[in-house]
Every structure is written in structure tokens, then in C-alpha cells.
């Protein structure tokens, strides 16, 4: 498809932004987390021979990858192509993305002295990010771009564990064993995240999503005490802007209200609880995003279509609803299925 150019004489609020504001556009908006990625042959071709972090920091390449799923699927938003650890790399922290493993930190942060050394790193040069955003916005027309950043707890979890973890024991231990060091680490991570988000918004992103990928490892009490205040601190970087903010994490059904209360407009819901239950837990007053089960993308179409219709129906219990997955697009997904889901959602 060709992405339409905006008409300078017509003010149109995109369906995505209508739903994020708690209104009901003429058709349900839809986009997919990890829509730009390995499920697309054009993505694999564009990234051939280029490392993940290098891809994120080449403006023309990052913009092209961000635009690819909008062209192919006709989704209602682009999500900026980046990675949670890009702000760490920009700040001079030794981190690589290892194939088959994920982010690996050169020197994990385990002690108070480690934290003292780390916080000497200041937010780095965002010029590659802002240029990529500007190029993307220029190519999107009326389709809004969503900025991307990892929440402070998820950044800290990678830094303390040194690599992906199932239960984040080391991070959770530091939170309790040395609360002062933990707070200093989280304040630093919050300022890094805030600067990264603000750079994208100032360059033209019209919404922002904070990914707290690992918040589901925390109890509600630990989240409220050891994570939420720092997500709130990160979002103060967007003060004075009018962009809506979405907050998403996996396994966070017990944290939904606390995640909203850090100061966001929309709560993303993973596939583990139905949207009507999520809306009930949020008092029926918060726009939602989600929550098609990614596993069903490989199911027979009749099964997937019935599930999509159920998600849309349950989403009507919230004041606004953006259809999305309850996590990201699996790498082996047939792109034609995603396009068909978009067509179905728009038909509803």
C-alpha cells in the first residue's frame, strides 16, 4: 500500500489518537507490538549483515524498518523501531544484543560501588534517534508514530541481572537489600528513559509507549514501592507535551491500576486476562490496548477470527480501545495473517 499524504487543509484526528483519548472512532484502530521485525521478509532483507543496535542507530534504516508494517498491513500506527537497551548504549554503557540470548551487559551492576560508577554515565547524543523519527514522520503522512522506551525497572533488571532472566532475583534482591543503591540506580534509569522518550516526541512522535517488560516479576507492594515512583519520574520528561502515553507490561494483571497511576493515559493488557476484567479492575474509566493472544496467530483462521471478535467486544467495556496483541508478533508469523487481522478489525 501507499501511505497517504496529509491534506494541509483538513484537520483529521487519527483513529488511534481518538481511542487513546477515550473516544470511539468510526472503526477500531489496530497496530501490533513487534510489527516491524522478523516476521517481515523486507525487514530481514533490510537488516542483512547489520547488527540490531547498529540498525537502531542508522536513521535511514530505522525509519525504513518502522515504515514497513504500515505499508504492508495498513495498521493505524507505527511504533518507532528501537530496543530497550538503546539508551544504555547511547550513554556509553557496555551492552550487546547476543543472538539467541538477548541483551547482555558487559559489567552487571551488583553493588553500591557498581551503581556509583554507572550513574557517572549521562544520557548520550540522541541525534541519530531524532533524525530517524523525523524521517519516519515524513514518510507516514497522517499515520501517527508512537515513541518507544523501556521503563526504569526493566532497564535496571537488565543492568543488574546482566542478561534476560526468568525471575529477576538479583534485581529484586538489590531492591530490598540496599534500598538506597536501588533508588539511585532507578533514578538514573528514569532520567535516561525520560530523555529518550522526550527526544522522540520533540522530533514528531504523537504518542509514547513505556514498556515495563519485566514488571510482572514484582508483587504489587514491590512494584508500588520500588518501580512505580521511577516510572512516574521518567514520564515527567513529557510534561508540557500533549502526547498520550501507554503503559504496557507482561504478567501485570495485578498491577494494572498501579501502572495507570504513574501518570499514563492508556493501559496495555497482555493476553492473560480478558479486557472486560481489565477494565473492571481499572474502574471502567481507562482506555485499553490489547490483547489478542499471539499464539492464536498460528491457529486456523476461524479460531483466530472468533478470538479477534471477542477481544473487540470485550474492549467495548472501556471508554476507548486500541486493538493490539497481548505481547509481540512471534518471528514465525505469516505476514498475510496480520494483514487479514487488520482488515477484520477495521470491518468491525
C-alpha positions in Angstrom: 0.0 0.0 0.0 1.0 3.6 -0.4 0.9 5.7 2.8 -1.3 8.7 2.2 0.0 12.2 2.3 -1.8 14.6 4.7 -4.2 17.2 3.3 -2.9 20.5 4.8 -6.5 22.0 4.7 -8.1 19.2 6.7 -7.6 18.5 10.4 -8.2 14.8 11.0 -7.7 13.1 14.3 -6.3 9.7 13.6 -8.4 6.8 15.0 -5.5 5.8 17.3 -5.4 9.1 19.0 -9.2 9.2 19.3 -9.2 5.9 21.1 -6.3 6.9 23.3 -8.3 9.9 24.3 -11.2 7.6 25.4 -13.4 8.2 22.4 -14.8 5.8 19.8 -13.6 6.4 16.3 -15.6 5.2 13.3 -13.5 2.0 13.1 -11.4 0.3 15.8 -7.7 1.2 15.4 -5.2 -1.6 15.4 -1.4 -2.0 15.5 0.9 -4.8 16.7 3.8 -4.8 19.1 6.9 -6.0 17.2 5.0 -5.4 13.9 8.4 -4.3 12.5 10.6 -7.4 12.8 11.5 -10.8 11.7 8.0 -11.8 10.5 8.6 -9.5 7.5 10.8 -10.6 4.6 11.5 -6.9 3.8 12.8 -6.5 7.4 15.2 -9.4 7.1 16.4 -8.1 3.8 16.9 -4.6 5.1 18.9 -5.8 8.2 21.0 -8.4 6.4 24.5 -8.2 7.8 23.6 -5.3 10.2 23.6 -5.8 14.0 20.4 -5.0 16.0 21.8 -2.0 17.9 23.5 -0.7 14.8 20.2 -1.0 12.9 18.5 1.1 15.6 21.2 3.8 15.3 21.2 4.2 11.5 18.5 6.8 10.9 17.6 5.8 7.3 17.4 2.1 8.2 15.5 2.6 11.4 13.0 4.8 9.6 12.6 2.3 6.8 12.0 -0.6 9.2 9.4 1.5 11.2 7.5 2.2 8.0 7.5 -1.3 6.6 4.5 -2.8 8.5 2.4 0.4 7.9 2.9 -0.1 4.1 2.2 -3.8 4.2 -0.6 -4.2 6.8 -2.4 -0.8 6.8 -2.1 -0.6 10.6 -3.2 2.6 12.3 0.1 3.5 13.9 3.8 3.0 13.6 5.9 2.1 16.6 9.4 3.5 16.5 11.9 0.8 15.7 14.3 0.6 18.6 15.4 -1.6 21.5 15.0 -1.2 25.3 18.8 -1.1 25.7 19.5 1.6 23.1 19.5 4.4 25.7 22.2 2.4 27.6 24.4 2.2 24.5 23.9 5.9 23.9 25.0 6.6 27.5 28.2 4.6 26.9 27.2 1.5 28.9 28.7 -1.7 27.5 25.8 -3.7 26.2 25.3 -6.0 23.2 22.4 -8.0 21.8 23.6 -11.6 21.5 21.8 -13.8 19.1 19.7 -16.4 20.8 20.2 -14.7 24.2 19.1 -11.0 24.1 20.8 -8.0 25.8 24.0 -8.8 27.6 25.6 -6.2 29.8 29.4 -6.1 29.9 29.6 -5.3 33.6 26.5 -6.2 35.6 25.6 -3.8 38.4 25.5 -5.7 41.7 26.9 -3.4 44.4 26.7 0.1 45.6 30.1 0.8 44.1 28.8 -0.5 40.7 25.9 1.9 40.9 28.2 4.8 41.8 30.2 4.0 38.7 27.2 3.6 36.4 25.5 6.9 37.3 28.5 8.8 36.0 27.2 7.9 32.6 24.9 10.7 31.4 22.2 10.5 28.6 24.0 10.3 25.3 23.7 12.0 22.0 20.1 11.4 20.6 20.7 12.9 17.2 20.5 9.6 15.4 17.2 8.9 17.2 15.7 12.3 16.4 16.8 12.1 12.7 15.2 8.6 12.4 12.0 10.0 13.9 11.9 12.9 11.6 12.4 10.7 8.5 9.7 8.3 9.8 7.2 11.1 10.4 7.9 12.5 6.9 7.0 9.1 5.4 3.9 8.4 7.5 1.5 11.0 6.3 -1.5 11.0 8.7 -0.5 7.8 10.4 0.8 8.6 13.9 4.2 7.5 15.2 4.4 6.0 18.7 7.6 6.7 20.6 9.2 3.8 22.4 11.2 3.4 25.7 11.8 0.8 28.3 10.6 1.6 31.8 13.2 2.1 34.6 12.6 -1.2 36.3 13.1 -3.2 33.0 16.3 -1.2 32.3 17.5 -1.8 35.9 16.6 -5.5 35.7 18.9 -6.0 32.6 21.7 -4.0 34.3 21.6 -6.0 37.5 21.0 -9.4 36.0 23.4 -8.8 33.2 21.2 -10.6 30.7 17.5 -11.7 30.3 16.2 -13.6 33.4 13.0 -15.5 34.2 12.6 -14.3 37.8 14.9 -11.3 38.2 16.1 -12.5 41.5 19.2 -10.3 41.6 17.3 -7.2 40.8 14.6 -8.0 43.4 17.3 -8.7 46.0 19.0 -5.4 45.5 15.7 -3.6 45.8 15.4 -4.9 49.4 19.0 -5.5 50.4 20.2 -2.0 49.5 17.2 0.4 49.0 19.5 3.4 48.7 21.6 1.9 45.9 18.4 0.7 44.2 16.8 4.1 44.4 20.0 5.7 42.9 20.1 3.2 40.1 16.4 3.7 39.3 16.6 7.4 39.4 19.4 7.2 36.8 17.4 4.8 34.7 14.3 7.0 34.9 16.3 10.1 33.7 17.7 8.0 30.8 14.3 6.8 29.8 12.7 10.2 30.1 15.3 11.8 27.9 15.0 9.1 25.3 11.2 9.5 25.1 11.3 13.3 25.1 13.8 13.2 22.1 11.3 11.2 20.1 8.3 13.4 21.0 10.2 16.6 20.2 11.1 15.1 16.8 7.4 14.3 16.0 6.2 11.2 17.7 2.5 11.7 18.5 2.2 9.2 21.3 4.5 7.3 23.6 4.6 3.8 25.0 6.5 2.8 28.1 7.4 -0.9 28.1 7.9 -2.4 31.5 8.6 -5.8 30.1 9.6 -7.4 33.4 7.3 -5.6 35.9 5.2 -8.8 36.2 8.0 -10.3 38.2 7.2 -8.0 41.1 4.5 -8.2 43.7 2.1 -5.3 43.9 3.8 -4.0 47.0 7.3 -4.2 45.5 6.0 -2.5 42.3 4.4 0.4 44.2 7.5 0.9 46.4 10.4 0.0 44.1 9.3 0.7 40.5 6.2 2.9 40.1 7.8 6.1 41.5 10.6 5.9 39.0 8.3 5.3 36.0 6.5 8.4 37.2 9.8 10.3 37.3 10.6 9.2 33.8 7.3 10.5 32.5 7.8 14.0 33.9 10.2 14.4 30.9 7.0 14.7 28.8 5.5 17.5 30.9 4.3 20.3 28.7 3.6 18.0 25.7 0.1 16.8 24.8 1.1 13.2 23.7 -0.9 10.3 25.2 1.2 7.7 27.0 0.5 4.0 27.0 2.0 1.7 29.7 2.5 -2.0 29.0 4.0 -5.0 30.7 3.6 -8.7 30.7 2.1 -10.7 33.6 0.9 -7.4 35.1 -2.8 -8.2 35.7 -2.4 -7.5 39.4 -0.6 -4.2 38.7 -2.9 -2.5 36.2 -4.2 0.2 38.4 -0.7 1.0 39.8 0.7 1.1 36.3 -2.0 3.6 35.3 -1.4 5.7 38.4 2.2 6.5 37.4 0.6 9.1 35.1 -0.4 7.5 31.9 -3.5 7.7 29.7 -3.8 4.2 28.4 -3.0 0.8 29.9 -1.8 -2.1 27.7 -3.1 -5.5 28.7 -1.4 -8.8 28.0 -3.2 -11.9 26.9 -3.6 -13.4 30.4 -6.8 -11.6 31.4 -9.8 -10.6 29.3 -10.2 -6.9 28.5 -13.5 -6.6 30.3 -11.9 -7.8 33.5 -9.0 -5.5 33.0 -11.5 -2.6 32.5 -13.3 -3.6 35.7 -10.0 -3.6 37.7 -9.4 -0.1 36.3 -12.8 1.2 37.3 -14.1 1.4 33.7 -12.6 4.7 33.1 -9.2 3.9 31.4 -8.7 3.4 27.7 -7.1 0.0 27.0 -4.8 -1.5 24.4 -4.6 -5.2 23.6 -5.0 -8.1 23.8 -5.0 -10.8 21.0 -3.1 -13.9 22.1 0.0 -14.1 19.9 -0.3 -17.9 20.0 -3.5 -17.8 18.0 -1.8 -16.1 15.0 -0.8 -19.6 14.0 -4.2 -21.2 14.7 -6.8 -21.8 11.9 -8.4 -18.6 10.7 -11.8 -19.4 12.1 -10.3 -19.8 15.6 -8.3 -16.6 15.3 -11.2 -14.6 13.8 -13.5 -15.6 16.6 -10.9 -14.6 19.2 -10.4 -11.2 17.5 -14.1 -10.5 17.5 -14.2 -11.5 21.2 -11.3 -9.1 22.0 -13.1 -6.2 20.2 -16.4 -7.0 22.0 -14.7 -7.1 25.4 -12.8 -3.9 24.6 -16.1 -2.0 24.3 -16.3 -2.1 28.1 -13.6 0.5 28.2 -14.0 4.2 27.2 -11.5 3.6 24.3 -9.8 0.6 22.9 -6.9 0.1 20.5 -6.6 -3.5 19.3 -3.2 -5.0 19.7 -1.5 -8.2 20.7 -1.1 -9.3 24.3 2.6 -9.3 23.6 4.7 -9.1 20.4 4.4 -10.7 17.0 6.2 -14.1 17.0 9.0 -14.2 14.5 7.5 -17.1 12.5 4.1 -15.4 12.0 2.8 -15.3 8.4 2.6 -11.6 7.5 -0.6 -12.3 5.5 -2.3 -13.3 8.7 -1.5 -9.9 10.3 -2.9 -8.1 7.3 -6.1 -10.2 7.4 -6.5 -9.4 11.1 -6.2 -5.7 10.4 -8.9 -6.0 7.7 -11.2 -7.9 10.1 -10.7 -5.3 12.9 -11.4 -2.5 10.5 -14.6 -4.2 9.3 -15.9 -4.3 12.9 
